[in-house]
Amino acid sequence: MAASDYKYDDKSGELVVTHNSGFFAICTITLNALMATYPGQRDVTVFWNSQAWWRDENQTGMNLFELYFKPRKTFHVSSFTEGPPLSQYHIYEDLNFRQITPFIQNYFAPSDKVRETQERFKSKYGIEYGNTIGLCYRATDKWWEVAQIQPLYFVREVRRLLKREPNLRVLVQTDQRQVRDYCLKELGERAFFLNEMPVTTSTNAIHRIPASERGISNFELGVRLLAAVNILANCKYVITHMGSIGLWTYLYRGTAKNACQLMPGLPEAFSRFDGELRIKRGLFKLIRRVMINHW
């Protein structure tokens, strides 16, 4: 996170985030900036005034942050503590949720419009969180950042859960039409997707595709994306990737329990599903906490 990504005025308590990229990459920069302001004596007001990819033409000059989120400001400032910067490239089961969650609940609660969209999706598709696996696969231009993992590894993790609980449904969320169709074919009738979420067959990120081509405005794309991630976060199980959306699925979930992050490489699955006994993984996590994460 570069200093040029935001400006904080300690006197006014205003945090102006100037970074413009993927939606949840902006969220991560905002969260890191917020954590860097504490311990402090005041609530912080966040401004997103220059995020062109996520605003419509009639929203010029508006504070986008308060259109996407509904800061509650119900936590006492003593609830917030300074923490190390978060990165999409880390192992999410190592997140210090006790330290981070007050920031998420206080500053990043979805706005009424996002909540309405989330409930509309939930009702339309008959989503029961306690009976759903959320599978999230980020493709398109992600290969520029990290080595891509073949979708079959995500499907394997889903099948591992379905073997134990065959009545679960599977929500497939991806930006790549080919991946979506593959998962639906492999997982059969228990798999479904949100038709309102745009996909592409190209390697162009959805938010970089002109609104006229993808069929929804910049702001509406952000609203639906935020709603979809909150649905994924609430699912009984979630299987996701290394990336900003994966990170924020964990952050909104508030726990690594019953979640799985697939990491590039072998690939490796960092999962904490109920009933699994992974002594070696638990030992490595403890070592990382002591030697690397320092909490």
Buried (B, 14 or more C-beta within 10 A) or exposed (E): BEEEBBEBEEEEBEBBBBBBBBBBBBBBBBBBBBBBBBEBEEBBBBBBBEBEBBBBEEBEEBBBBBBBBBBEEEBEBEBBBEBBEBEBEBBBBBBBBEBBBBBBBBBBBBBEBBBEBBEEBBEEBEBEBEEBBBBBBBBBBBEEBBEBBEBEBBBBBBEBBBEEEEEBBBBBBBBBBEBBBBBBEBBEEBBBBBEBBBBBEEEBBBBEBEBEEBEBBBBBBBBBBBBBBBBBBBBBBBBBBBBBBBBBBBBBBBEBEBBBBBBBEEBBBBBBBEEEEEEEBEEBBEEBEEEEBEE
